[in-house]
């Protein structure tokens, strides 16, 4: 039992702001009831390589995708274009293995520490964030590790 | 001039997938015309401490907020609750200074490298991602650096 268990979902994250590492928190299922998925039922999830700390990508999860990720430790997103669960690497072979996950203070964003095999980006680059911007101009900041034709069998 | 300048906005990011660090890219204003802000005109922006690589927070930007951030180097978000521009630190004093910014492959997410003064989180913690989750249970993974009453003058 947790002293936070009896709180209504809409006040739970506010109450947890004052919690400490010593507190017993509600079970994950109770927290997921309170998570603020958006109007489409989606939560943004940031994937960070656990050892180098490089931010690899941001994608979206349904509750089902998040539950599968936490239980299998293989990262599963929801593809908004294909409208279905997307087990990262199922086409490209470049999987993400979950090391740890954390919600933010208001329960509407997730940060994943992952171990990414090869490139995270469908372009073959390690990270999706390869378009560097200044107030005036832009540059490409990295090159593919693998040609996308190799990743996706020249489809 | 860039060989990508004449492309319609809806195909620009696709065309840039094959660009290299040697390519001359369109001006930032042309890229911002193509950025895929959501239906509310917002873009998710991830803030990462530039030297330690800790992911501090995720918040939202309008085009105006992004342009201001790129030109002033002081990070400005859009507050969805207050419905106005939010210059990070304007209440708490805990500012974010921009080191660099990068868009992702499909132009719908931004990664900021910042130098964050003190805590990024309104709870006084360094990072907003303090609720660690496993498939079964949750724990608080960090304590405030500063009590929030000190950050916000006991409001």
Interface residues (C-beta under 8 A of the other chain):
Chain A: X16 X17 X18 X19 X20 X21 X23 X25 X26 X27 X28 X31 X44 X46 X48 X52 X53 X54 X55 X57 X58 X67 X70 X71 X100 X101 X102 X103 X104 X105 X106 X107 X109 X111 X121 X122 X123 X125 X128 X129 X130 X131 X132 X133 X134 X135 X136 X137 X138 X139 X140 X141 X142 X143 X148
Chain B: X16 X17 X18 X19 X20 X21 X23 X25 X26 X27 X28 X31 X44 X46 X48 X52 X53 X54 X55 X57 X58 X67 X70 X71 X100 X101 X102 X103 X104 X105 X106 X107 X109 X111 X121 X122 X123 X125 X128 X129 X130 X131 X132 X133 X134 X135 X136 X137 X138 X139 X140 X141 X142 X143 X148
